């Protein structure tokens, strides 16, 4: 995958593992969109198709790549997917804003 290492957006949060009380800081990063190149992915795509990577710093979770028809759509999907990805991880973690308020409403 030909990904960019340049971060264009970051959300700083705190987390606790379910059943724990210690809050630990972490960050979610959205990488700069990149156009796909031949052999970069294992699916067919049209010229101009782009990807965007969501990654974590301080939270032991794998990065995730999302794809769109162009760089704008890839970026939009990444921002939308960030919230959905955190919601899935909420089964394992509790998330908080750095102010201490819960990130998701119960």
C-alpha positions as CSV (number, residue, x, y, z in Angstrom):
1,X,0.0,0.0,0.0
2,X,1.4,3.4,-1.0
3,X,0.4,5.4,2.0
4,X,1.4,8.9,3.1
5,X,3.0,9.3,6.4
6,X,1.8,12.9,6.7
7,X,-0.9,13.3,9.3
8,X,-3.6,15.9,8.4
9,X,-5.9,15.5,11.3
10,X,-5.6,14.3,14.9
11,X,-8.1,13.7,17.7
12,X,-6.7,13.4,21.2
13,X,-8.6,11.4,23.7
14,X,-8.3,9.3,26.8
15,X,-9.2,5.6,27.3
16,X,-9.7,3.0,29.9
17,X,-9.8,-0.7,29.3
18,X,-13.3,-2.0,30.4
19,X,-13.2,-2.7,34.1
20,X,-10.2,-0.4,34.7
21,X,-10.2,3.1,36.1
22,X,-6.8,4.5,34.9
23,X,-7.2,6.8,32.0
24,X,-4.5,6.8,29.4
25,X,-4.0,9.4,26.6
26,X,-4.0,8.4,23.0
27,X,-4.5,10.0,19.6
28,X,-6.3,9.0,16.5
29,X,-4.6,10.2,13.3
30,X,-6.0,10.6,9.8
31,X,-3.3,10.4,7.2
32,X,-3.1,12.5,4.0
33,X,-5.1,10.9,1.2
34,X,-3.1,9.1,-1.5
35,X,-3.9,7.9,-5.0
36,X,-3.7,4.1,-5.5
37,X,-1.0,2.7,-7.7
38,X,-0.9,-0.6,-9.6
39,X,-0.2,-3.5,-7.2
40,X,-0.9,-1.4,-4.1
41,X,-4.1,-3.2,-3.2
42,X,-5.6,-6.6,-4.0
43,X,-8.8,-5.3,-5.7
44,X,-9.5,-3.6,-9.1
45,X,-9.7,0.2,-9.1
46,X,-10.0,3.0,-11.6
47,X,-7.5,5.8,-12.1
48,X,-7.9,8.4,-9.4
49,X,-9.1,6.0,-6.7
50,X,-7.5,7.0,-3.4
51,X,-7.0,5.8,0.1
52,X,-6.6,7.3,3.5
53,X,-5.2,5.7,6.7
54,X,-6.6,5.9,10.2
55,X,-4.0,5.1,12.8
56,X,-3.6,5.2,16.6
57,X,-0.8,6.4,18.8
58,X,-0.9,5.2,22.4
59,X,-3.6,2.6,21.8
60,X,-2.7,-0.9,20.7
61,X,-5.0,-1.2,17.7
62,X,-4.1,-1.7,14.0
63,X,-4.3,1.1,11.5
64,X,-7.1,0.9,9.0
65,X,-7.2,2.0,5.4
66,X,-10.3,3.3,3.7
67,X,-10.8,4.0,0.0
68,X,-12.8,6.3,-2.2
69,X,-13.3,7.3,-5.8
70,X,-10.8,10.2,-5.3
71,X,-8.8,11.9,-2.5
72,X,-11.8,14.0,-1.3
73,X,-14.1,11.0,-0.9
74,X,-11.3,9.0,0.7
75,X,-10.8,11.7,3.3
76,X,-14.5,12.1,3.9
77,X,-14.9,8.3,4.4
78,X,-11.9,8.3,6.8
79,X,-13.4,11.0,9.0
80,X,-16.8,9.2,9.0
81,X,-15.1,5.8,9.6
82,X,-13.1,7.2,12.5
83,X,-16.2,7.5,14.6
84,X,-17.6,4.1,13.6
85,X,-14.2,2.5,14.3
86,X,-14.1,4.0,17.8
87,X,-17.7,2.9,18.4
88,X,-16.7,-0.7,17.6
89,X,-13.7,-0.4,20.0
90,X,-16.1,0.9,22.7
91,X,-16.9,-2.7,23.5
92,X,-13.3,-3.1,24.7
93,X,-12.6,0.5,25.9
94,X,-14.3,3.5,27.5
95,X,-13.3,6.7,25.7
96,X,-13.2,10.2,27.2
97,X,-12.4,13.7,25.9
98,X,-9.3,15.1,27.5
99,X,-11.6,17.2,29.7
100,X,-12.8,14.0,31.3
101,X,-16.3,13.9,29.8
102,X,-17.4,10.6,28.2
103,X,-16.8,10.6,24.4
104,X,-19.9,8.6,23.6
105,X,-23.3,9.2,25.2
106,X,-24.5,6.1,27.1
